[in-house]
Amino acid sequence: MTGTRDWRDGVRVVRASVLAASLNGPFGSGRATALEFAGLAGSQTWVGLVTMPPGADTGPHSHGRHEVAIYAIRGAGRILWGERLEFAADVQTGDFVYFAPFAPHTEVNLDPAAALDFLVVRSDGERIVLPFETQPVAQPEFIT
């Protein structure tokens, strides 16, 4: 490939130490942005890390119009979804999960002693989290 474009900024490396400081530092929020970029027609993609503390439960919510995919980096969790959180799946290190737009769900860290870490890809960088009230079913249907 020939041309005169300066590719110095064509690749960006995000160091693990920078993400760790964002996740766990004195102002850490459990969420660190690794990459944000604009795709075709101005749509955006957000890539980052989310850490759930031991035993944490996000509570019922959706991410509105966003599509969300997560990859479990470390730990064991449970995803519950549906209007009454009537469906469930346990996830562990190496599993991927996809959330359709407006999918009502909650994430639970099943380990009372260790964090649950996810790599997250969202179809937009906006932090949409829409909590909702529900009466969860007593026994969700486990999907394998």
C-alpha positions as a Markdown table, in Angstrom:
| # | Residue | x | y | z |
|---|---|---|---|---|
| 1 | Met | 0.0 | 0.0 | 0.0 |
| 2 | Thr | 1.5 | 3.3 | -1.0 |
| 3 | Gly | 0.5 | 6.9 | -0.1 |
| 4 | Thr | 1.5 | 9.8 | 2.0 |
| 5 | Arg | -0.8 | 9.3 | 5.0 |
| 6 | Asp | 0.9 | 9.5 | 8.4 |
| 7 | Trp | -0.2 | 6.3 | 10.2 |
| 8 | Arg | 1.4 | 7.3 | 13.6 |
| 9 | Asp | -2.1 | 7.5 | 15.1 |
| 10 | Gly | -3.6 | 4.6 | 13.1 |
| 11 | Val | -3.3 | 2.2 | 15.9 |
| 12 | Arg | -3.9 | 2.8 | 19.6 |
| 13 | Val | -2.8 | 0.6 | 22.4 |
| 14 | Val | -4.7 | 0.8 | 25.7 |
| 15 | Arg | -2.5 | -0.4 | 28.6 |
| 16 | Ala | -4.0 | -2.8 | 31.2 |
| 17 | Ser | -2.5 | -0.6 | 34.0 |
| 18 | Val | -4.5 | 2.4 | 32.8 |
| 19 | Leu | -7.7 | 0.4 | 32.8 |
| 20 | Ala | -6.9 | -1.1 | 36.2 |
| 21 | Ala | -6.4 | 2.4 | 37.7 |
| 22 | Ser | -9.7 | 3.6 | 36.3 |
| 23 | Leu | -11.5 | 0.5 | 37.7 |
| 24 | Asn | -9.9 | 0.3 | 41.1 |
| 25 | Gly | -8.3 | 3.6 | 41.8 |
| 26 | Pro | -9.5 | 6.2 | 44.4 |
| 27 | Phe | -12.1 | 7.4 | 41.9 |
| 28 | Gly | -12.8 | 4.0 | 40.4 |
| 29 | Ser | -16.4 | 3.3 | 39.4 |
| 30 | Gly | -16.1 | -0.3 | 38.4 |
| 31 | Arg | -16.3 | 0.8 | 34.7 |
| 32 | Ala | -13.4 | 1.8 | 32.5 |
| 33 | Thr | -13.6 | 2.9 | 28.9 |
| 34 | Ala | -11.0 | 1.1 | 26.7 |
| 35 | Leu | -12.1 | 2.5 | 23.3 |
| 36 | Glu | -14.8 | 4.7 | 21.9 |
| 37 | Phe | -15.0 | 5.3 | 18.2 |
| 38 | Ala | -17.4 | 6.4 | 15.5 |
| 39 | Gly | -18.5 | 3.9 | 12.9 |
| 40 | Leu | -20.4 | 4.3 | 9.7 |
| 41 | Ala | -23.0 | 7.0 | 9.6 |
| 42 | Gly | -21.9 | 8.4 | 12.9 |
| 43 | Ser | -22.9 | 5.4 | 15.0 |
| 44 | Gln | -20.6 | 4.7 | 17.9 |
| 45 | Thr | -19.2 | 1.7 | 19.6 |
| 46 | Trp | -18.1 | 1.6 | 23.2 |
| 47 | Val | -15.6 | -1.0 | 24.4 |
| 48 | Gly | -14.6 | -1.2 | 28.1 |
| 49 | Leu | -14.4 | -3.2 | 31.3 |
| 50 | Val | -16.9 | -3.6 | 34.0 |
| 51 | Thr | -16.1 | -5.1 | 37.4 |
| 52 | Met | -18.9 | -6.3 | 39.7 |
| 53 | Pro | -17.8 | -6.5 | 43.4 |
| 54 | Pro | -18.3 | -9.8 | 45.2 |
| 55 | Gly | -21.9 | -10.7 | 45.6 |
| 56 | Ala | -23.1 | -7.6 | 43.7 |
| 57 | Asp | -26.5 | -7.4 | 41.9 |
| 58 | Thr | -27.1 | -4.7 | 39.3 |
| 59 | Gly | -30.8 | -4.7 | 39.8 |
| 60 | Pro | -33.4 | -4.9 | 37.0 |
| 61 | His | -32.6 | -2.6 | 34.1 |
| 62 | Ser | -32.2 | -2.3 | 30.4 |
| 63 | His | -29.8 | -0.3 | 28.2 |
| 64 | Gly | -32.6 | 1.2 | 26.0 |
| 65 | Arg | -31.8 | 1.2 | 22.3 |
| 66 | His | -28.3 | -0.2 | 22.8 |
| 67 | Glu | -27.1 | -3.7 | 21.8 |
| 68 | Val | -24.7 | -5.0 | 24.4 |
| 69 | Ala | -22.3 | -7.9 | 24.3 |
| 70 | Ile | -20.2 | -9.0 | 27.3 |
| 71 | Tyr | -17.4 | -11.5 | 27.6 |
| 72 | Ala | -16.7 | -12.9 | 31.1 |
| 73 | Ile | -13.0 | -12.4 | 31.7 |
| 74 | Arg | -13.0 | -13.7 | 35.3 |
| 75 | Gly | -15.5 | -15.0 | 37.8 |
| 76 | Ala | -19.0 | -16.6 | 37.9 |
| 77 | Gly | -22.3 | -14.8 | 37.5 |
| 78 | Arg | -25.9 | -15.2 | 36.7 |
| 79 | Ile | -27.9 | -13.2 | 34.1 |
| 80 | Leu | -31.7 | -13.0 | 34.6 |
| 81 | Trp | -33.9 | -11.5 | 31.9 |
| 82 | Gly | -37.5 | -11.0 | 30.9 |
| 83 | Glu | -40.3 | -8.8 | 32.2 |
| 84 | Arg | -40.3 | -10.7 | 35.5 |
| 85 | Leu | -36.7 | -12.0 | 35.2 |
| 86 | Glu | -38.2 | -15.3 | 34.3 |
| 87 | Phe | -35.2 | -16.6 | 32.3 |
| 88 | Ala | -31.7 | -17.2 | 33.7 |
| 89 | Ala | -28.3 | -18.4 | 32.6 |
| 90 | Asp | -25.1 | -18.9 | 34.6 |
| 91 | Val | -22.0 | -17.5 | 33.0 |
| 92 | Gln | -18.4 | -18.1 | 33.8 |
| 93 | Thr | -14.9 | -17.2 | 32.5 |
| 94 | Gly | -14.9 | -17.4 | 28.7 |
| 95 | Asp | -18.6 | -17.0 | 28.1 |
| 96 | Phe | -20.2 | -14.4 | 25.9 |
| 97 | Val | -23.6 | -12.9 | 26.4 |
| 98 | Tyr | -25.6 | -10.7 | 24.0 |
| 99 | Phe | -28.4 | -8.3 | 25.1 |
| 100 | Ala | -30.9 | -7.1 | 22.5 |
| 101 | Pro | -32.1 | -3.5 | 22.6 |
| 102 | Phe | -34.5 | -2.9 | 25.5 |
| 103 | Ala | -34.0 | -6.4 | 26.9 |
| 104 | Pro | -34.9 | -6.2 | 30.6 |
| 105 | His | -32.2 | -8.0 | 32.7 |
| 106 | Thr | -30.0 | -8.0 | 35.8 |
| 107 | Glu | -26.5 | -9.4 | 36.4 |
| 108 | Val | -25.5 | -11.0 | 39.6 |
| 109 | Asn | -22.0 | -11.9 | 40.9 |
| 110 | Leu | -22.4 | -15.4 | 42.4 |
| 111 | Asp | -19.1 | -15.3 | 44.2 |
| 112 | Pro | -19.3 | -13.7 | 47.7 |
| 113 | Ala | -15.5 | -13.4 | 47.8 |
| 114 | Ala | -14.3 | -12.4 | 44.3 |
| 115 | Ala | -15.0 | -9.8 | 41.6 |
| 116 | Leu | -16.7 | -10.7 | 38.4 |
| 117 | Asp | -15.0 | -9.0 | 35.4 |
| 118 | Phe | -16.6 | -8.4 | 32.0 |
| 119 | Leu | -15.3 | -7.0 | 28.7 |
| 120 | Val | -18.3 | -5.0 | 27.4 |
| 121 | Val | -19.1 | -3.8 | 23.8 |
| 122 | Arg | -22.0 | -1.5 | 23.4 |
| 123 | Ser | -23.5 | -0.1 | 20.2 |
| 124 | Asp | -23.2 | 3.5 | 21.6 |
| 125 | Gly | -21.0 | 5.2 | 24.1 |
| 126 | Glu | -23.9 | 6.8 | 25.9 |
| 127 | Arg | -24.4 | 5.4 | 29.4 |
| 128 | Ile | -28.0 | 4.4 | 29.1 |
| 129 | Val | -29.2 | 2.4 | 32.1 |
| 130 | Leu | -33.0 | 2.3 | 32.6 |
| 131 | Pro | -33.9 | 0.7 | 35.9 |
| 132 | Phe | -37.4 | -0.8 | 36.2 |
| 133 | Glu | -39.6 | -2.3 | 38.9 |
| 134 | Thr | -40.7 | -5.9 | 38.7 |
| 135 | Gln | -41.9 | -8.8 | 40.8 |
| 136 | Pro | -39.4 | -11.5 | 39.8 |
| 137 | Val | -40.6 | -15.1 | 39.4 |
| 138 | Ala | -39.7 | -17.4 | 42.2 |
| 139 | Gln | -38.0 | -20.0 | 39.9 |
| 140 | Pro | -36.7 | -18.7 | 36.6 |
| 141 | Glu | -36.3 | -21.0 | 33.6 |
| 142 | Phe | -32.6 | -21.8 | 33.2 |
| 143 | Ile | -31.5 | -21.5 | 29.6 |
| 144 | Thr | -28.4 | -23.5 | 28.6 |
